[in-house]
């Protein structure tokens, strides 16, 4: 059985609350954290913040067939280009509400690609759980990603998990949308005393262009991890109570049409 190595709780935010230049963004992020900290404090062992805000510059794109074959079969193919590390990463991800269906996939990359497999629990409002089995691998910058056959070349176990695999189907950029990502971290709240476990918070912003000052998509999340899946009922209850309190108490920060980043990209209308 795959071990649930992490549990991540997500809410979508109003992007308009986080627009502005770098200084304004950090000011807004700090205000968001102050509000979150006040909300979760009654449920946490402690809360902490730092001025050491981390930045990560990545380009994120999703690929699928014209008839959304991957999405229909609960898969996602994502490309991330890390500008700072000068790396291109391809991810194959399968999400499903049933843990045993999700874990019953061969997600290993082909020989020659370094594997990075993760089995996680994604939680979105109100408390909808999806089990996410993902496989990341760094590929050369000239690796083709034009058809489903190119995905199969990286992840050869994909065809065995479906009834029919149209390997010659062409891939296209989902929604015609390229996301330029900023990630702000550095805050957390403690949910277990011994051994100490902290829920690490993250603000993820996707922009339609690298020079934009208004994000197209904004998400707040917190996540905790344990390689042995040793999550106690008490710590899970703290995280659950904090998550429910965030949903009821974060007010105008929250996007009332809350969904996921991936769903929002799929909902984008390509430019004419």
Secondary structure, 3 states (H helix, E strand, C coil): CCCCCEEEEEEEECHHHHCCCHHHHHHHHHHHHHHHHHHHCCCCCEEECCCCCCCCCEEEEEEECCCCHHHHCCEEEEEEEECCCCEEEEEEEEEECCHHHHHCCCCCCCCCCCCEEEEEEEEECCCEEEEEEEEEEEECCCCCCCEHHHHHHHCCCCHHHCCCCCCCCECEEHHHCCEEEEEECCCEEEEECCCCEEEEEEEEEEECCCCCCCCCEEEEEEEEECCCCCCCHHHHHHHHHHHHHHHHHCHHHECCCCCCHHHHHHHCCCCC
